[in-house]
C-alpha cells in the first residue's frame, strides 16, 4: 500500500464471509475495525480514508444482496454496493467526494 500511496481506499469484502479464506476457525475482524485498520496502514505523509465498500454478493440472490448491502452500510456508515452486479456509480461518487 505504501508504494502506491493512495489518496482514497475502497475496501472489498465477500458478503457473508465470517472466516479468513483458507484459514478455518480464524474469524474475520468486524468491518468497522477493518476500515480503521486500513486507514491506519496508509502512508503517514498522505493518509488515506476508506470512502466506500465494494461488496461481492455473488453467493446471494438479488434480495439477499440488497439486504447485505444495506446491512454493511448501516454497520459501517459508508456507501456500499456490488459494482459488478449493480454498477459502480455509488462507489464512484463516494470516491470522488472523498477526493474533494
C-alpha positions in Angstrom: 0.0 0.0 0.0 2.8 2.4 0.8 4.4 2.1 -2.7 1.2 3.3 -4.3 0.4 5.9 -1.7 -3.4 6.0 -2.4 -5.5 9.1 -1.6 -8.6 7.1 -1.1 -9.4 3.4 -0.4 -12.3 1.1 -1.4 -12.5 -1.9 0.9 -13.5 -5.1 -0.9 -15.5 -7.8 1.0 -17.3 -11.0 0.2 -20.8 -10.8 1.6 -21.4 -13.4 4.3 -17.7 -14.1 5.0 -17.0 -14.9 8.6 -13.6 -16.5 8.4 -10.3 -15.8 6.5 -10.3 -17.8 3.3 -8.1 -20.8 3.7 -7.9 -20.4 7.5 -10.9 -22.1 9.1 -11.6 -21.1 12.6 -9.9 -17.7 12.2 -12.8 -15.2 12.3 -12.7 -12.0 10.3 -12.3 -8.8 12.1 -15.6 -6.8 12.1 -15.8 -4.5 9.1 -15.7 -1.2 11.1 -12.4 -2.4 12.6 -11.1 -3.4 9.2 -11.9 0.1 7.9 -10.0 1.6 10.7 -7.1 -0.8 10.3 -6.7 0.0 6.5 -6.8 3.7 7.3 -4.1 3.3 10.0 -1.9 1.4 7.5 -2.0 4.2 4.9 1.1 6.3 4.4 1.6 8.9 7.2 2.7 11.5 4.7 -0.6 11.0 2.8 -3.2 9.4 5.0 -6.0 7.7 3.0 -9.5 7.1 4.1 -11.9 4.3 3.2 -14.5 6.0 1.1 -16.7 3.0 0.3 -17.1 -0.7 0.4 -17.3 -2.9 -2.7 -19.4 -5.9 -1.5 -19.2 -9.1 -3.6 -22.6 -10.6 -3.4 -22.2 -13.4 -5.9 -23.3 -16.1 -3.4 -26.6 -14.3 -2.7 -29.8 -13.8 -4.7 -30.8 -10.3 -5.6 -33.0 -9.6 -2.5 -30.3 -11.1 -0.2 -27.7 -9.0 -1.9 -29.7 -5.8 -1.4 -30.2 -6.7 2.2 -26.5 -7.4 2.7 -25.6 -4.1 1.1 -27.9 -2.2 3.4 -26.7 -4.1 6.5 -23.0 -3.3 5.7 -23.8 0.3 5.0 -25.6 0.5 8.4 -22.8 -1.3 10.2 -20.0 0.9 8.7 -21.7 4.2 7.9 -20.1 4.0 4.4 -21.5 3.8 0.9 -21.7 0.2 -0.1 -22.6 -1.6 -3.4 -21.7 -4.5 -5.5 -20.2 -2.8 -8.6 -20.2 -6.0 -10.7 -23.9 -6.7 -10.1 -25.5 -3.2 -9.6 -22.9 -0.9 -11.2 -20.1 1.3 -9.9 -21.9 4.6 -9.6 -22.4 4.7 -5.8 -18.8 3.8 -5.2 -17.5 6.3 -7.8 -19.5 9.1 -6.3 -18.1 8.3 -2.8 -14.5 8.1 -4.1 -14.8 11.4 -6.0 -16.4 13.1 -2.9 -13.6 11.9 -0.7 -11.0 13.4 -3.1 -12.5 16.9 -2.8 
